[in-house]
Amino acid sequence: MQIKRIIAILTVLAAGIMSSCSLFPTEERTTPPPIIEPESYSYTTEEVILESISKSVRKNGRYVSLIQYNLTFEKRGGYLTELNMGYNRRVSAGEVLASIDTDDLERQIAEQKLNVEAAQIDYNNAVRQITAARENYEQVSKIVSIERKKAKQEIKELREQHAAGEITDEELSRAELAYLQKIADLDKQIAQAGNSADNQADEKALAALRQAEMKLNNLREEYEKTVIRSPIDGIITFVADLSVGSFVEARKTVVTVADDSQLMVMIIDPSDAVTFYNDFPVGAAVSVWTTGKEYKGTIVFTPADAPINSVLSDYPFLLIDVEDIPIEKISIGDVAVVTIDTEYRENVITVSSNAVQTYGDYSFVRILEDGVSIERPVELGLVTPTRTEIISGLKKGELVIIK
């Protein structure tokens, strides 16, 4: 009886559930979650190429002149009487830059100039006289020659007349004596003319002139020891601390003059090792930045080219010849920036240095394949701030991700 009641209750409940939802609250529909699309990436790439790459250093150099003269009073010292110098002043060849006391040399030179002029006049007169005498000798010689022939012809005809009996022995004898006397007179005339022509007065006058000129030259040489002249057209690059009245010793540099028409760039950096500069061969090309423009240059001298054990062989420097520089815009001492290649590779694979990442000994780049970034290990070669050589790991034409 009890069991039947329980079954009846369960039957009723089951029928109610099946027929109506009034016994439970109404169920709400669930909203499906949104679909999240994967984030898309935009890459900046560049193509792997073959090109030349170099690694360089930059050095500051200065324009220098290889032709300069340290000028001194070479033979004697003295008190300065004239100074015509100034740093960076342009001078002309032969211009007097400084002088010392001359010990009356100027007066002696003036007197000797007069002596030379007088000797020149004497020589000119002697030349004119000897020239006239020689011309007279030639004229007398011609006349004597004619007279000799005439006298010979006359005595010949008289002898023929004597042989024919037309004149007596006495007449022939007197004719013979007259002929001999005439020949003697002619010989005397030619001798006198010859003596006048050969008296060597011009040679004696010339010797006196040369002696006077030699004395004048000696005085001038002594005077030149008291002055300093510029040997070239150029510019003054050094002036000693002197003034008029100062005593200056012989062979002490008073002024330096340099030729600024042919300048080169010299790099000197005591902080560098000499061997660093020895590695650059003569003839190597460089670039030179000067006067707001880049010019081509060539290394023309290094410490390795200096004589062994000389000062330059142990000094860190380079000498560079610059092509087509506007010399009128450049002065000795002006600065030039020189770029020198220290390493060079030709026709190698390179990428932007921004594309290369390195951790310890491991270097890699990311390449783009089918829109996907792939890490690729690489072996590096020459590295510069902008380009990097890839020895292995990449091929020409691949796309490397820069960012």
PyMOL commands that set and color helices and strands:
alter all, ss='L'
color gray80, all
select helices_A, chain A and resi 2-19+105-163+169-197+201-224+274-278+303-305+312-314+327-329+353-355
alter helices_A, ss='H'
color red, helices_A
select strands_A, chain A and resi 45-47+49-65+68-71+78-83+90-91+96-100+227-229+234-239+247-248+255-258+263-268+285-290+293-301+317-322+335-352+357-359+362-369+372-377+379-383+387-392+399-401
alter strands_A, ss='S'
color yellow, strands_A
deselect
rebuild
show_as cartoon
